[in-house]
Amino acid sequence: ASILREGVAKGVFQINDTLLAARAIGYALRGFELNWLVQEGKERIEHYLTELFNIIFYGLTSEKRC
């Protein structure tokens, strides 16, 4: 949560509740457990992780990105 608070202070993130956001990010990352990913091909795993990180990080920024 401290990284998120720092990002809010610098204007990088726009988050009302940084503790809740930190927990949500943690739970989202736990959703990609090894058992589930092992069943997928390497390209598909990379796609899933790229999309997840885009949602987590770019979805938090105060400016919209393409």
C-alpha positions in Angstrom: 0.0 0.0 0.0 2.9 2.4 0.6 3.9 2.2 -3.1 0.4 3.1 -4.0 0.2 5.9 -1.5 3.5 7.3 -2.9 2.1 7.1 -6.4 -1.1 9.0 -5.3 1.0 11.7 -3.7 3.1 12.1 -6.9 -0.1 12.1 -9.1 0.8 8.9 -10.8 -2.2 7.0 -9.4 -5.7 8.1 -8.7 -6.9 5.8 -5.9 -9.3 6.5 -3.1 -8.4 3.6 -0.8 -4.8 2.4 -1.3 -5.0 -0.4 1.2 -8.1 -1.9 -0.6 -6.3 -1.4 -4.0 -3.2 -3.2 -2.7 -5.3 -6.1 -1.5 -7.2 -6.2 -4.8 -3.9 -6.4 -6.7 -2.6 -9.1 -4.4 -5.8 -11.2 -4.9 -5.7 -10.6 -8.7 -2.1 -11.9 -8.8 -3.0 -15.0 -6.7 -5.7 -15.8 -9.3 -2.9 -16.9 -11.6 -1.9 -19.9 -9.6 0.6 -22.3 -11.0 -1.9 -25.2 -11.3 -4.0 -23.2 -13.7 -1.2 -21.8 -15.7 0.5 -25.2 -16.2 -2.4 -26.2 -18.3 -1.8 -23.4 -20.8 0.8 -22.9 -23.5 3.6 -20.4 -23.1 2.1 -17.9 -25.5 -1.2 -17.9 -23.8 0.4 -17.5 -20.4 2.3 -14.4 -21.6 -0.9 -13.0 -23.1 -2.8 -13.5 -19.8 0.0 -11.9 -17.7 0.4 -9.0 -20.1 -3.3 -8.3 -19.9 -3.5 -8.6 -16.2 -0.6 -6.2 -15.7 -2.1 -3.7 -18.1 -5.3 -3.8 -16.2 -3.6 -3.5 -12.8 -1.1 -0.8 -13.7 -2.6 1.2 -16.5 -6.0 1.0 -15.0 -4.7 2.8 -11.9 -3.0 5.7 -13.7 -4.6 9.1 -13.6 -4.1 9.6 -17.3 -5.7 7.4 -20.0 -3.3 5.5 -22.1 -3.8 3.9 -25.5 
